Amino acid sequence: MTDTAHRPDTGHALLADVTTVEIRAARPEDWDDVLRMHEEMSPEDLRLRFFAVDPRYARAAAVRICAPGHRGYQALVAVAHRRVVGVAEYTALPTAPGEHTSADIALAVAEGHHGQGIGTCCWNT
């Protein structure tokens, strides 16, 4: 992993267990790690995240998350011990001129990392 101490696009968050995670934009080189995280999700977590239990969603998620960003979409990863342990995505929804922008958001937290605060407060970078 590269040193992120001087990168303005990287933040760190303190978790409930007093460890920290690095938070940054997802990159193409995260693909294997993002895929692994989604493939290791329990059937219940897959259902909550994708509204279905289908292993094909893991691959589609990794492709979408690790693709170069585009206007109205952003994916962030939380990295601990050189592994992706969380993903947050948003897609801006169309609005009429002068209206506030709203977004569809999605969070996923790796198995074994639930209850640490990864999916709650650490995405404000």
Residue, then its C-alpha position, 0 to 999 in steps of 0.5 A: m500500500t502506498d503512503t497516504a499521509h500527504r494525499p489530499d484525496t485520502g482520509h482516516a477514520l477512528l472506529a469503535d474498536v479504536t483502530t483506524v481505516e483509510i478512506r479514499a476513492a476506489r481505484p481500478e487496482d482495488w478490483d480483486d479486493v472489492l470482488r473478494m469482499h462482496e463474494e465473502m458477504s453472507p447471504e443475508d448481507l447480500r440480500l440487504r445490499f442487493f435485494a437478492v442473493d445472487p453471486r453475480y452481483a458481486r462481480a457487477a459491483a466490483v466492476r462498477i465500483c472500480a471503474p473510473g468515476h463519472r459525473g454524478y457517481q462516486a465510490l469510496v473504499a475503507v481500507a484496513h490492514r491492506r484490505v478493503v473492508g467497506v464500500a460506499e457509493y452514491t449516484a446523484l438523482p436527476t432534479a429539476p433546476g433550482e432543486h436540491t440534489s439528492a442521491d441514492i447511496a449504498l453501503a457494504v461492510a466486509e464480514g467480520h467488520h460489522g459493528q465497528g462504525i465503518g458504515t456509519c460515520c466515516w464516509n464524510t471525506 
